Amino acid sequence: MSLKKAVSKWTCEDVATWLQGNGFQSYKKLFCVTHKIDGLALLCITEDDLKNPPLNLTVLGDVKRLTIGINRLRSQTGGSFEGTLGLLGVQPVVACDAVEVSIKNRGSKQRKTSPNCNGHQHALNKRTSLDGIAWPAEPRFKSEIHKTVISYVYVSLVFFLTAFVMVEVHDRVPDVEKYPPLPDIVLDNLPYMPWAFKASELCGVVLSIILLVVIILHKHKFIVLRRLFAITGTVFLLRCLTMFVTALSVPDHRLECSSKMYGDLHTKIWRAIEICTGFGMTLTGVRTCGDYMFSGHTIVITTLNHFITEYSPRNFHLLHTLSWILNIFGVFFILAAHEHYSIDVIVAFYITSRLFLYYHTLANTRALKQTDERTKVWFPMFSYFESNIEGVVPNEFVWPISIPWFLEDFLPRELVT
């Protein structure tokens, strides 16, 4: 988008382009069709014009951002046009009284205060395009809580379906006396450790706590949660299919695992509810058999690790290293407990990590997301969840409660807002 001519000579179409570039596409019809606002009229608009009829904008944030944008355009027209505004009786509005610009690569802050400062502060990151007009440095990211709720409902239904399938496959576990464990080069050479499976679950619990803290502090927590639910639900939905179609024999004859009939549908549903409420963990007393291809524990641990490393500050290298160590040891403990075949773990790690990367590649690449029709056909849920997300979600963090000023110097800069 390039608007190289003077702002005062903009047509209504140019104003519509400017509104689109600043994220105000919903107002294009109001400004350019209903009220026929061209460049000269745009420069004459004040904050009162935006808040009062006939424009009558009701979103305060949009009013303030539009006022800031219009005043930037005024500042770029030069002194001669300011004189024209004076002749027209238009009182220029001071857009930003105190502007605080963070320079990340220097780790310092520069404060610029205008002479007409009224005490308000606006944190602005600006990018100047070829035409000299300041556009937003990065797109806005809407929380869209309703989409997060839908994704939560989706993953909840998938978890229940997974638990119900686990009940069904328990009925079809092959008899270990008749069908001995399959040859596995890792399990055959790795000593059996009965305590290791609980150790793998402890790794998952630690990763869950870390990710919970990251999400609570993340500015775009609802987007992160939506992606977490969507990816996890999709991988577990595929797991339902794989463990249902093929019944593998028990990986180790020392495991207490045999087929069990749960009777009628009502009993199976209650058993599925027990598995869901216990998160399918032996730490909560849940014991299942037959759900081998592929490993649900590996899915959870790998997903938690990837979300921690993706949505935590980039310079938290110690945290990222700890997350990967827990992921690796969690997988190792699953194998050491002989609860899964090696192929179960390998496939689970590969599918989970690839889906995470594919999802984020599509979400971060606007061209692929908008032009590739196959994405809408094969991933309709992705297209819906990510329809209003433009670009890479920044790792910005906010404290749930206000921070006393005397503690700011002792906290990481990424977490001080």
Contacts in CASP RR format, 6 or more apart in sequence:
PFRMAT RR
TARGET T0000
AUTHOR 0000-0000-0000
METHOD contacts of the structure
MODEL  1
MSLKKAVSKWTCEDVATWLQGNGFQSYKKLFCVTHKIDGLALLCITEDDL
KNPPLNLTVLGDVKRLTIGINRLRSQTGGSFEGTLGLLGVQPVVACDAVE
VSIKNRGSKQRKTSPNCNGHQHALNKRTSLDGIAWPAEPRFKSEIHKTVI
SYVYVSLVFFLTAFVMVEVHDRVPDVEKYPPLPDIVLDNLPYMPWAFKAS
ELCGVVLSIILLVVIILHKHKFIVLRRLFAITGTVFLLRCLTMFVTALSV
PDHRLECSSKMYGDLHTKIWRAIEICTGFGMTLTGVRTCGDYMFSGHTIV
ITTLNHFITEYSPRNFHLLHTLSWILNIFGVFFILAAHEHYSIDVIVAFY
ITSRLFLYYHTLANTRALKQTDERTKVWFPMFSYFESNIEGVVPNEFVWP
ISIPWFLEDFLPRELVT
1 17 0 8 1.000
1 20 0 8 1.000
1 21 0 8 1.000
1 129 0 8 1.000
2 129 0 8 1.000
2 130 0 8 1.000
2 131 0 8 1.000
3 10 0 8 1.000
3 14 0 8 1.000
3 17 0 8 1.000
3 18 0 8 1.000
3 131 0 8 1.000
3 133 0 8 1.000
4 130 0 8 1.000
4 131 0 8 1.000
5 14 0 8 1.000
6 77 0 8 1.000
7 39 0 8 1.000
7 42 0 8 1.000
7 43 0 8 1.000
7 73 0 8 1.000
7 76 0 8 1.000
7 77 0 8 1.000
7 133 0 8 1.000
8 39 0 8 1.000
8 40 0 8 1.000
8 43 0 8 1.000
8 77 0 8 1.000
8 81 0 8 1.000
8 84 0 8 1.000
9 39 0 8 1.000
10 18 0 8 1.000
10 38 0 8 1.000
10 39 0 8 1.000
10 40 0 8 1.000
10 42 0 8 1.000
11 38 0 8 1.000
11 39 0 8 1.000
12 31 0 8 1.000
12 32 0 8 1.000
12 33 0 8 1.000
12 36 0 8 1.000
12 37 0 8 1.000
12 38 0 8 1.000
13 32 0 8 1.000
14 38 0 8 1.000
14 39 0 8 1.000
15 31 0 8 1.000
15 32 0 8 1.000
15 37 0 8 1.000
15 38 0 8 1.000
15 39 0 8 1.000
15 42 0 8 1.000
16 28 0 8 1.000
16 31 0 8 1.000
16 32 0 8 1.000
18 42 0 8 1.000
18 73 0 8 1.000
18 133 0 8 1.000
19 25 0 8 1.000
19 27 0 8 1.000
19 28 0 8 1.000
19 31 0 8 1.000
19 32 0 8 1.000
20 28 0 8 1.000
21 135 0 8 1.000
21 136 0 8 1.000
22 65 0 8 1.000
22 69 0 8 1.000
22 135 0 8 1.000
22 136 0 8 1.000
23 136 0 8 1.000
23 139 0 8 1.000
23 140 0 8 1.000
24 62 0 8 1.000
24 65 0 8 1.000
24 66 0 8 1.000
27 57 0 8 1.000
27 62 0 8 1.000
27 66 0 8 1.000
30 55 0 8 1.000
31 37 0 8 1.000
31 42 0 8 1.000
31 55 0 8 1.000
35 41 0 8 1.000
35 54 0 8 1.000
35 55 0 8 1.000
37 45 0 8 1.000
42 70 0 8 1.000
42 73 0 8 1.000
43 70 0 8 1.000
43 73 0 8 1.000
43 74 0 8 1.000
43 77 0 8 1.000
43 81 0 8 1.000
43 85 0 8 1.000
44 85 0 8 1.000
44 88 0 8 1.000
44 90 0 8 1.000
45 55 0 8 1.000
45 70 0 8 1.000
46 67 0 8 1.000
46 90 0 8 1.000
46 91 0 8 1.000
46 93 0 8 1.000
47 63 0 8 1.000
47 64 0 8 1.000
47 67 0 8 1.000
47 93 0 8 1.000
49 55 0 8 1.000
50 57 0 8 1.000
50 63 0 8 1.000
50 66 0 8 1.000
50 67 0 8 1.000
51 57 0 8 1.000
51 63 0 8 1.000
57 63 0 8 1.000
57 66 0 8 1.000
67 93 0 8 1.000
67 95 0 8 1.000
68 95 0 8 1.000
68 96 0 8 1.000
68 122 0 8 1.000
68 124 0 8 1.000
69 95 0 8 1.000
69 134 0 8 1.000
70 93 0 8 1.000
70 95 0 8 1.000
71 92 0 8 1.000
71 93 0 8 1.000
71 94 0 8 1.000
71 95 0 8 1.000
71 96 0 8 1.000
72 95 0 8 1.000
72 133 0 8 1.000
72 134 0 8 1.000
73 133 0 8 1.000
74 81 0 8 1.000
74 82 0 8 1.000
74 85 0 8 1.000
74 92 0 8 1.000
76 132 0 8 1.000
76 133 0 8 1.000
82 92 0 8 1.000
85 92 0 8 1.000
94 114 0 8 1.000
94 116 0 8 1.000
94 118 0 8 1.000
96 114 0 8 1.000
96 120 0 8 1.000
96 122 0 8 1.000
96 124 0 8 1.000
97 113 0 8 1.000
97 114 0 8 1.000
97 116 0 8 1.000
97 117 0 8 1.000
97 118 0 8 1.000
97 119 0 8 1.000
97 120 0 8 1.000
97 121 0 8 1.000
97 122 0 8 1.000
98 111 0 8 1.000
98 112 0 8 1.000
98 113 0 8 1.000
98 114 0 8 1.000
98 117 0 8 1.000
98 119 0 8 1.000
98 120 0 8 1.000
98 121 0 8 1.000
98 122 0 8 1.000
99 111 0 8 1.000
99 112 0 8 1.000
99 113 0 8 1.000
99 114 0 8 1.000
99 121 0 8 1.000
99 122 0 8 1.000
99 124 0 8 1.000
100 109 0 8 1.000
100 110 0 8 1.000
100 111 0 8 1.000
100 112 0 8 1.000
100 121 0 8 1.000
100 122 0 8 1.000
100 123 0 8 1.000
100 124 0 8 1.000
101 109 0 8 1.000
101 110 0 8 1.000
101 112 0 8 1.000
101 123 0 8 1.000
101 124 0 8 1.000
101 125 0 8 1.000
101 126 0 8 1.000
102 109 0 8 1.000
102 123 0 8 1.000
102 125 0 8 1.000
103 109 0 8 1.000
103 110 0 8 1.000
107 413 0 8 1.000
125 136 0 8 1.000
125 137 0 8 1.000
125 138 0 8 1.000
126 134 0 8 1.000
126 135 0 8 1.000
126 136 0 8 1.000
126 137 0 8 1.000
127 134 0 8 1.000
127 135 0 8 1.000
127 136 0 8 1.000
127 137 0 8 1.000
128 134 0 8 1.000
128 135 0 8 1.000
129 135 0 8 1.000
138 391 0 8 1.000
138 394 0 8 1.000
139 390 0 8 1.000
139 391 0 8 1.000
141 220 0 8 1.000
141 223 0 8 1.000
141 389 0 8 1.000
141 393 0 8 1.000
141 394 0 8 1.000
142 388 0 8 1.000
143 220 0 8 1.000
143 222 0 8 1.000
143 223 0 8 1.000
144 222 0 8 1.000
144 223 0 8 1.000
144 226 0 8 1.000
144 388 0 8 1.000
145 222 0 8 1.000
147 226 0 8 1.000
147 384 0 8 1.000
147 385 0 8 1.000
148 222 0 8 1.000
148 223 0 8 1.000
148 225 0 8 1.000
148 226 0 8 1.000
148 229 0 8 1.000
151 225 0 8 1.000
151 226 0 8 1.000
151 229 0 8 1.000
151 230 0 8 1.000
151 385 0 8 1.000
152 225 0 8 1.000
152 229 0 8 1.000
154 229 0 8 1.000
154 230 0 8 1.000
154 233 0 8 1.000
154 381 0 8 1.000
155 229 0 8 1.000
155 230 0 8 1.000
155 232 0 8 1.000
155 233 0 8 1.000
155 236 0 8 1.000
158 233 0 8 1.000
158 234 0 8 1.000
158 236 0 8 1.000
158 237 0 8 1.000
158 240 0 8 1.000
159 233 0 8 1.000
159 236 0 8 1.000
159 276 0 8 1.000
160 272 0 8 1.000
160 273 0 8 1.000
160 276 0 8 1.000
161 237 0 8 1.000
161 240 0 8 1.000
162 236 0 8 1.000
162 237 0 8 1.000
162 239 0 8 1.000
162 240 0 8 1.000
163 271 0 8 1.000
163 272 0 8 1.000
163 273 0 8 1.000
163 275 0 8 1.000
163 276 0 8 1.000
163 280 0 8 1.000
164 268 0 8 1.000
164 269 0 8 1.000
164 272 0 8 1.000
165 240 0 8 1.000
165 243 0 8 1.000
165 244 0 8 1.000
165 291 0 8 1.000
166 243 0 8 1.000
166 272 0 8 1.000
166 275 0 8 1.000
166 288 0 8 1.000
166 290 0 8 1.000
166 291 0 8 1.000
167 262 0 8 1.000
167 268 0 8 1.000
167 271 0 8 1.000
167 272 0 8 1.000
167 275 0 8 1.000
168 244 0 8 1.000
168 268 0 8 1.000
169 243 0 8 1.000
169 244 0 8 1.000
169 247 0 8 1.000
169 289 0 8 1.000
169 290 0 8 1.000
169 291 0 8 1.000
170 259 0 8 1.000
170 260 0 8 1.000
170 262 0 8 1.000
170 288 0 8 1.000
170 289 0 8 1.000
170 290 0 8 1.000
170 291 0 8 1.000
171 259 0 8 1.000
171 260 0 8 1.000
171 261 0 8 1.000
171 262 0 8 1.000
172 247 0 8 1.000
172 259 0 8 1.000
172 290 0 8 1.000
173 247 0 8 1.000
173 250 0 8 1.000
173 257 0 8 1.000
173 258 0 8 1.000
173 259 0 8 1.000
173 260 0 8 1.000
173 289 0 8 1.000
173 290 0 8 1.000
174 247 0 8 1.000
174 248 0 8 1.000
174 249 0 8 1.000
174 250 0 8 1.000
174 259 0 8 1.000
175 258 0 8 1.000
175 259 0 8 1.000
176 249 0 8 1.000
176 250 0 8 1.000
176 253 0 8 1.000
176 257 0 8 1.000
176 258 0 8 1.000
179 249 0 8 1.000
180 249 0 8 1.000
180 253 0 8 1.000
181 187 0 8 1.000
181 249 0 8 1.000
181 250 0 8 1.000
181 251 0 8 1.000
181 252 0 8 1.000
181 253 0 8 1.000
182 248 0 8 1.000
182 249 0 8 1.000
182 251 0 8 1.000
182 341 0 8 1.000
184 251 0 8 1.000
184 341 0 8 1.000
184 342 0 8 1.000
184 343 0 8 1.000
185 342 0 8 1.000
186 335 0 8 1.000
186 342 0 8 1.000
187 251 0 8 1.000
187 252 0 8 1.000
187 335 0 8 1.000
187 338 0 8 1.000
187 341 0 8 1.000
187 342 0 8 1.000
190 335 0 8 1.000
190 336 0 8 1.000
190 338 0 8 1.000
191 336 0 8 1.000
192 252 0 8 1.000
192 254 0 8 1.000
192 336 0 8 1.000
192 337 0 8 1.000
192 338 0 8 1.000
193 333 0 8 1.000
193 336 0 8 1.000
193 337 0 8 1.000
194 254 0 8 1.000
194 337 0 8 1.000
195 337 0 8 1.000
196 333 0 8 1.000
196 334 0 8 1.000
196 336 0 8 1.000
196 337 0 8 1.000
197 282 0 8 1.000
197 333 0 8 1.000
197 334 0 8 1.000
197 337 0 8 1.000
197 339 0 8 1.000
198 282 0 8 1.000
198 283 0 8 1.000
199 329 0 8 1.000
199 330 0 8 1.000
199 333 0 8 1.000
200 297 0 8 1.000
200 301 0 8 1.000
200 329 0 8 1.000
200 330 0 8 1.000
200 331 0 8 1.000
200 332 0 8 1.000
200 333 0 8 1.000
200 334 0 8 1.000
200 337 0 8 1.000
201 281 0 8 1.000
201 282 0 8 1.000
201 283 0 8 1.000
201 297 0 8 1.000
202 283 0 8 1.000
203 301 0 8 1.000
203 326 0 8 1.000
203 327 0 8 1.000
203 329 0 8 1.000
203 330 0 8 1.000
203 333 0 8 1.000
204 297 0 8 1.000
204 300 0 8 1.000
204 301 0 8 1.000
204 304 0 8 1.000
204 326 0 8 1.000
204 330 0 8 1.000
205 283 0 8 1.000
206 326 0 8 1.000
207 301 0 8 1.000
207 304 0 8 1.000
207 305 0 8 1.000
207 308 0 8 1.000
207 323 0 8 1.000
207 326 0 8 1.000
207 327 0 8 1.000
208 304 0 8 1.000
210 304 0 8 1.000
210 308 0 8 1.000
210 319 0 8 1.000
210 322 0 8 1.000
210 323 0 8 1.000
211 304 0 8 1.000
211 307 0 8 1.000
211 308 0 8 1.000
214 224 0 8 1.000
214 307 0 8 1.000
214 308 0 8 1.000
214 311 0 8 1.000
214 312 0 8 1.000
215 221 0 8 1.000
215 224 0 8 1.000
215 225 0 8 1.000
215 228 0 8 1.000
215 311 0 8 1.000
216 400 0 8 1.000
217 397 0 8 1.000
217 398 0 8 1.000
217 399 0 8 1.000
217 400 0 8 1.000
217 415 0 8 1.000
218 224 0 8 1.000
218 311 0 8 1.000
218 395 0 8 1.000
218 396 0 8 1.000
218 397 0 8 1.000
219 394 0 8 1.000
219 396 0 8 1.000
219 397 0 8 1.000
219 398 0 8 1.000
220 393 0 8 1.000
220 394 0 8 1.000
220 396 0 8 1.000
223 389 0 8 1.000
223 393 0 8 1.000
224 307 0 8 1.000
224 311 0 8 1.000
224 393 0 8 1.000
226 385 0 8 1.000
227 307 0 8 1.000
227 359 0 8 1.000
227 360 0 8 1.000
227 363 0 8 1.000
227 385 0 8 1.000
228 303 0 8 1.000
228 307 0 8 1.000
230 359 0 8 1.000
230 381 0 8 1.000
230 382 0 8 1.000
230 385 0 8 1.000
231 303 0 8 1.000
231 352 0 8 1.000
231 355 0 8 1.000
231 356 0 8 1.000
231 359 0 8 1.000
232 299 0 8 1.000
232 300 0 8 1.000
232 303 0 8 1.000
234 355 0 8 1.000
234 381 0 8 1.000
235 299 0 8 1.000
235 303 0 8 1.000
235 351 0 8 1.000
235 352 0 8 1.000
235 355 0 8 1.000
236 296 0 8 1.000
236 299 0 8 1.000
238 351 0 8 1.000
239 291 0 8 1.000
239 294 0 8 1.000
239 296 0 8 1.000
239 299 0 8 1.000
239 348 0 8 1.000
242 293 0 8 1.000
242 294 0 8 1.000
243 290 0 8 1.000
243 291 0 8 1.000
243 292 0 8 1.000
243 293 0 8 1.000
243 294 0 8 1.000
246 293 0 8 1.000
247 290 0 8 1.000
248 290 0 8 1.000
248 292 0 8 1.000
248 293 0 8 1.000
248 341 0 8 1.000
250 257 0 8 1.000
250 289 0 8 1.000
250 290 0 8 1.000
251 292 0 8 1.000
251 338 0 8 1.000
251 339 0 8 1.000
251 340 0 8 1.000
251 341 0 8 1.000
252 338 0 8 1.000
254 338 0 8 1.000
255 289 0 8 1.000
255 338 0 8 1.000
255 339 0 8 1.000
256 287 0 8 1.000
257 289 0 8 1.000
257 290 0 8 1.000
258 289 0 8 1.000
259 289 0 8 1.000
260 289 0 8 1.000
262 268 0 8 1.000
262 271 0 8 1.000
274 286 0 8 1.000
275 286 0 8 1.000
275 288 0 8 1.000
278 284 0 8 1.000
278 285 0 8 1.000
278 286 0 8 1.000
279 286 0 8 1.000
280 286 0 8 1.000
280 288 0 8 1.000
292 340 0 8 1.000
292 341 0 8 1.000
292 344 0 8 1.000
293 341 0 8 1.000
293 343 0 8 1.000
293 344 0 8 1.000
293 347 0 8 1.000
294 340 0 8 1.000
294 343 0 8 1.000
294 344 0 8 1.000
294 345 0 8 1.000
294 347 0 8 1.000
294 348 0 8 1.000
294 351 0 8 1.000
295 334 0 8 1.000
295 340 0 8 1.000
295 344 0 8 1.000
295 345 0 8 1.000
295 347 0 8 1.000
295 348 0 8 1.000
296 348 0 8 1.000
297 330 0 8 1.000
297 334 0 8 1.000
297 339 0 8 1.000
297 340 0 8 1.000
298 331 0 8 1.000
298 334 0 8 1.000
298 340 0 8 1.000
298 344 0 8 1.000
298 345 0 8 1.000
298 348 0 8 1.000
298 349 0 8 1.000
298 352 0 8 1.000
299 348 0 8 1.000
299 351 0 8 1.000
299 352 0 8 1.000
301 326 0 8 1.000
301 327 0 8 1.000
301 330 0 8 1.000
301 331 0 8 1.000
302 327 0 8 1.000
302 331 0 8 1.000
302 348 0 8 1.000
302 349 0 8 1.000
302 352 0 8 1.000
302 353 0 8 1.000
303 352 0 8 1.000
303 356 0 8 1.000
304 323 0 8 1.000
304 327 0 8 1.000
305 323 0 8 1.000
305 324 0 8 1.000
305 326 0 8 1.000
305 327 0 8 1.000
306 352 0 8 1.000
306 353 0 8 1.000
306 356 0 8 1.000
307 356 0 8 1.000
308 319 0 8 1.000
308 320 0 8 1.000
308 323 0 8 1.000
309 320 0 8 1.000
309 323 0 8 1.000
309 324 0 8 1.000
310 356 0 8 1.000
310 360 0 8 1.000
311 393 0 8 1.000
311 395 0 8 1.000
312 319 0 8 1.000
312 320 0 8 1.000
312 395 0 8 1.000
313 395 0 8 1.000
313 397 0 8 1.000
313 412 0 8 1.000
313 414 0 8 1.000
314 395 0 8 1.000
315 414 0 8 1.000
331 345 0 8 1.000
331 349 0 8 1.000
334 340 0 8 1.000
334 345 0 8 1.000
335 342 0 8 1.000
335 345 0 8 1.000
359 382 0 8 1.000
361 368 0 8 1.000
362 368 0 8 1.000
362 369 0 8 1.000
362 375 0 8 1.000
362 379 0 8 1.000
362 382 0 8 1.000
362 386 0 8 1.000
363 369 0 8 1.000
363 382 0 8 1.000
363 386 0 8 1.000
363 389 0 8 1.000
363 391 0 8 1.000
364 391 0 8 1.000
364 392 0 8 1.000
365 391 0 8 1.000
366 390 0 8 1.000
366 391 0 8 1.000
368 375 0 8 1.000
369 375 0 8 1.000
369 383 0 8 1.000
369 386 0 8 1.000
375 382 0 8 1.000
375 383 0 8 1.000
376 383 0 8 1.000
395 414 0 8 1.000
396 417 0 8 1.000
397 414 0 8 1.000
397 415 0 8 1.000
397 417 0 8 1.000
398 417 0 8 1.000
399 415 0 8 1.000
399 417 0 8 1.000
403 411 0 8 1.000
403 416 0 8 1.000
408 416 0 8 1.000
END
